[in-house]
């Protein structure tokens, strides 16, 4: 791979606007992958990135490992190799892998009712909800009649009791809608009932530890200095226009009574995502903390062997991860989505590399995925949170660059 690289970009701007300072891009790229470095630099010059990192593995080895900008969205301290960030719903992909590993090891039957492992979950007509329904956002409990406070949400017993007592808003298994917040307590409690330990601990012992990666669901206190501060940033206007979501999506997010708002507001008021308490909590659908390198290596291990690390998914499990369980109109996101058992699949709402790719985006921009056919695994993390849920323009610019490299 090439030595530390410097790259710059130039934004489209009005003549009176000052030119931004060129960004120094640090890290390495293998020969032929320079377009990914160029796209990464343009993210800072044109698409509003403050601090970010991207890593790409090919057939188990890193071919891109880059970082730039500031470790915090609101301070000048530089992003360093190993800076980690909260990756929001990218965490759902990690949690899905934990559940599929339990299935691979014969400890979890995807076609069993959830109540087989968690008897209390049968309440309010949920006795026929299958484990695969829960994984694929078909369980019908994306909302809570009474939202939880941040302290309640961080307590696994409280969150689990709330979703167990919740009546479904559709018959489980008949429709799908993104379980934005409740996915944390659904998956977390299921793993605890099966294994006797938390999902965060299971990930530490069975995924992050064996792979030697900086990925946590529940940050150990001795690692708190590794995590940068994230915050909202505005997407820059391009050509005088700011890209906006479709009207029906805007209306859904604006309506407090909609399933969309209620799903995302299942924790109310919102937690302070930069607080030590939030970092230490285990919310397996929302608050994972990782480096870009960790996400890419994690996904590389799902599709094949990695350097000095195990392959996690057997071929049958890899095929299962990419099996379509939910497709079409999403009751919560109000756009067509595609899900396997836990992973989001390549589609118009969340383009990944190609048709066979699987992974998960995170609110604000982060993204992790794998593409078995090309042998590519990808991780992108950012501290500048834009108003995106599944299709961030910065992540997509990097994915397009990788796609272009592969096409040669």
Beta strands, then each sheet from edge to edge (+ up, - down):
strand 1: 25-29
strand 2: 51-58
strand 3: 61-69
strand 4: 85-86
strand 5: 215-216
strand 6: 231-232
strand 7: 289-290
strand 8: 326-329
strand 9: 336-339
strand 10: 344-345
strand 11: 358-361
strand 12: 367-371
strand 13: 376-382
strand 14: 384-385
sheet 1: 1+ 3- 2+ 13- 12+ 11- 10+
sheet 2: 4+ 7- 5+
sheet 3: 6+ 14+
sheet 4: 8+ 9-
end
